[in-house]
């Protein structure tokens, strides 16, 4: 009795194994992250391009908070886009994003309130605070969806 073993190898990549995950940008979490990035970018540009702030401290705080979370959410978006979270399994990424979104939504909400109160009728500062509130709303929605995914019990398991 002789046995024949046939091995085949593939040198090409399958579509599910590619480095770039463009499908993520069409999902609900991807669209929420894009919306957050755009609203924070618009808020930052409105603050940055305005001269003569009525309250320097309030708008400096708003600018720093918006810029920090703009960079952080850009990093999260790029991590999902390039599937980097699968290459670093030692970090619990859903929990990391959950805490970052919870802190971000509170801080941007506070900064938007401070910007709205201290805008002094300057239209670009009003627009910046409105986009801060829009970003806060999008973060709360993303927080809600990530919490329901990260902390929900498995299907079929009763509590």
N, C-alpha and C positions, 0 to 999 in steps of 0.2 A: 504494500500500500504506500503510494507516494502522495504527498500533499504538496500542493502548489500554493505559494503565498504571492499575492499580487499587491504591490503597494503603488499608490499613485500620489503624486504631489502636485500641488498647484502653486505657481509663483505669482499669480495675480491676486488682487484683493477683491473681495466681494463687496457689494454696495453697503452692507451693514458693518463692514470693518474699516471704512474710510476714516481718515483723520478728521475731516470737517463734517459736522452734523448740521447741514443746512435745514433739515426738517425741524430742528428745534425752534428756529425763528418763526415757524408757522403754527406752533402750538400755543395754547393759552398762556402758560408760564413765559414762553419766549416773547409773545406779543406784549404781555404785561411788563417785562423787563425793558423792551424797546420803548414802550410808552413812558416808563419811569425815566429812562435815559434821556429821551427827548424833552420831557417836561422839566427835568432838572437842568439840562443844558440851556433851555430857553430862560429859565429863572436865573441861572448864573450869568448868562449874557446880558439880561436886562439889568442886573445889579452892577455888573462890571462896566457897562457902557454908560451908566448914569453918572453925571457929575453933580456935585453939591447935595450930598445926602443930608436930609434933615436930622437924622440921628445916626452918627457915625458908628457907635457901638452896636446898635441893633442890626444895622445892615452888614457890618463886619462879621457879626455872629452868623447872620443868615448866609452870607457868602461862604464862610468857612464850612458850615454844616452842609450846604448844598454841594460844594466842591468835593468834600470828603466822601459823601454818599454817591455822588456821580462817579467818582473813580472806583469806589468799592463795587457798585452795581455793574460797572463796565467790566471789572475783573470777573464777577460772577457770571455775566453773560458770555464772556469769552471762554470761561472754563466749561460752560455747557456747550458752547459752539464747537470747541475743539476736543470735547470729551476728556478734559483733564482730571475730572473728579474720579474717573475710573482708574487713573494711573496713580492716585494717592488715596488708597483705601483706608489708611490709618486715621483719616479725619471723617467724622460724621457730617457730611455736607448738608443734608436736610436740616439737621439741628443747628449747624453754623449759620445757614441762611435764615432760619427761623429767628434766632437771636439777633442777627444783624438787621433783619426787617423790623423786628419789634422795637429795637433801639432807634433805628432810622425813622420809623413812622412817628415816634414820640418827639424826637429832636427836630425833625423837619416841620412837624405840626407846631411846636413851640416857636421855632424860628419864623414860620409863616405868620403866626399871630403877631409876633413882635414886629415883623415887617409891615403887616397891614395896619397896625396901630400907629406906627411911627413914619408912615409914608409921606405925610404932609401934602397929599394931593398930587404928588408927582406921578404921572401916568405910567411911566416905565417901572416904578417901584410897586405900583398897584398890580401891574401885570406880573411882576416877579412873584409877589405874594400869592396871586391867584394860581400861578403854575406850581408854586410850593404846595398849595392845598390840593391841586390835582395830583401831584406826585405822592402826597400823603394818602389820598384815596386809593391810588393804584398800589401803594405799598400795603395798605390794609387788606385789599383784595388778594394780593399775592401772599400775604401772611395767612389769610384765611384758607386759601387753597393749599399752601404748603403745610399748614398745621393739620388739615383734614387728611392729607396724604401721609405725613410723617407720623402722626400720633393716633390714627384710627386703628381699631382692632382688626385683625385679619377677618376676611369674609368667612362666615360660617361659625365664628367663635362668639359665644354669648358671654355677657358680663355678669 
